[in-house]
Structures are given as structure tokens and as C-alpha cells.
Amino acid sequence: MKKAFTLAEVLVTLTIIGIVAAVAIPVLNHTRPEKDPIFYKKGIQSIQSAMLKIMDEDTIVNNVDAEGRGLYLKGINVCNYFIEYLNISGKSNCNSESSYTSPNFITTDGIRFWGFEKEFSDADDKITVKFDRKFTKNELKDGILTKPRDDNHKSPGLAIDIRYDGKVSIPNENVYKYENSLTE
């Protein structure tokens, strides 16, 4: 005598598989990492890594200020050194004013950097640079994000302060709550 599954058994099995799939698929979709946090973390690490390399160069950091405080980057155009230490794609623009739509440079992995045209003028100086990914036409209109990440973040770019001594920090934790959580 041949043994086989009855229609009822097959239907019950398919129903159970369907219920498990209906519960599991949404859970699995939410476990996929969000692109922006990974992207911002990578950008911050790129800036920190380049600054470490820049600060290691003897020819750059041999300045001591009038009060004898440590080494600093007086008169240094950091943009040119970043280009040397990061893999950029296309042309660079370190001499004129930059913005999201006209960045100083874009790395090979698509990070847009701008704000590097300023030079350090004294030992208490800092420059604020920004970086971000390339937005789609639906996300960006006239340089403003159509869907801001939070109420305070209406323009593209995570702002990073680079101090005269090479230290890197996020300047305003209230504005960048989302991005600041990425560095912890």
C-alpha cells in the first residue's frame, strides 16, 4: 500500500510555512544595516586617518606658537594633503569656495568633501569641513534635503571640526544627534 500526504496535510504545512515567512521577512529586512550610519562612520574614519598621516609629517607640524604650545598646522592648506592621502576620483578643487554641489573632492567610494579651502591661521584655529554621500534627485532639491534626517538637519553634510593640532570632532551634538550616535 502506497503512503502519501493528504491534501489537508499539505495545506496545513503550507499555511504554517506562510505564517513563519510572514513573521520572519519583515524582521530580516530590519536587521539589514542602514546605509547612512555606515557611510558616516567611514567618512569620519577617513578624516581621522588622513589627519594622523598629515600630523606625522615632520615638514608640516614643526610650528610652535608664541606661547610655546605644541605643534600646529599654521598656513597649511589641508585640502591638498587630504587629496594625497585619500583615494579621490576625478578632479579636485582646493582653491575656490566649495559646497555640496561643488565639492573640494570626491573619494572613489563616493564621499563628497567640501569646506577645505580655508587655511589654519593661528594655534587656536579650526576649520569646519563637511562630507556626505551623493543624494538622488528625489532626496535633494536646490541643495536642501527634501527628507531631512531630523528637524535640525536641513542641508546635506555632516560637519566635522579639524583643530590646529589635528584633532577631529563633531561641532554641534544637538544638530547632529543621528550622526553623533555613529561615533560611539
Secondary structure by P-SEA (a helix, b strand, c coil): cbbbbcaaaaaaaaaaaaaaaaacaaaaaaacccaaaaaaaaaaaaaaaaaaaaaacccccccccccccccccccccaaaaaaaccccccccccccccccccccccccccccccccccccccccbbbbbbbbccccccccccccccccccccccccccccccccccccccccccccaaaaaaac
